[in-house]
């Protein structure tokens, strides 16, 4: 089964799909090995892994290089962040073709102006609804694989208000999006209204510390959300762990004082499949 078809099968199932955010091959392998059924390739986390904020600073090729590494070392569907499509409709066409060739199972594009901002930052700006609808149509028309999942994201709540966000969401679905992603709802009531007023498949962004209140996965499933992404929590955990280890090394010259927090040499090699690779060339 193609990963695009696999993703559609998961999204049509009875259980909500939880996709933690990965930003490189190692984090993606950890998501798969933890038993999750899909991976979210977070544009924000990919940007921060390169040392830049999530402000649309990475080029399309820089992002697809990282996506290629994620897809290559995993065996479950990858849902990728495509930001604004990296420009206008022409850029959306090229972005869509590249993502499809990489083996990504689906992506979301958003209605912010290019370059964009992290969805939970202030002072965002949006393109007109008609322009975003055209981008969605271009994305759909650019695909060879009809099973590829096109997700339309709107950041309108913070810019135009909640009612306009719902209007945009419905317009994007009519333009051909398979799923809608209303970014950064600010209350549980808004989360519930999105679920109630949009009958088509829905994605929700659930991460600790953002503008959106946390709602249990069971409640989200009851409300009718099909996909929950957790974009940056793995990266935030890794940052904290690296800082603690660096502090130990700075103090004593080695990491022995935090040894109990370190993955063992053996476990590390198991995660990346060293033995499997060596067996390929074994006589």
PyMOL commands that set and color helices and strands:
alter all, ss='L'
color gray80, all
select helices_A, chain A and resi 3-11+25-33+43-49+60-72+89-102+129-142+157-160+162-174+188-197+217-223+233-252+256-261+265-271+274-280
alter helices_A, ss='H'
color red, helices_A
select strands_A, chain A and resi 17-22+38-41+77-81+106-110+149-154+179-182+202-205+227-230
alter strands_A, ss='S'
color yellow, strands_A
deselect
rebuild
show_as cartoon
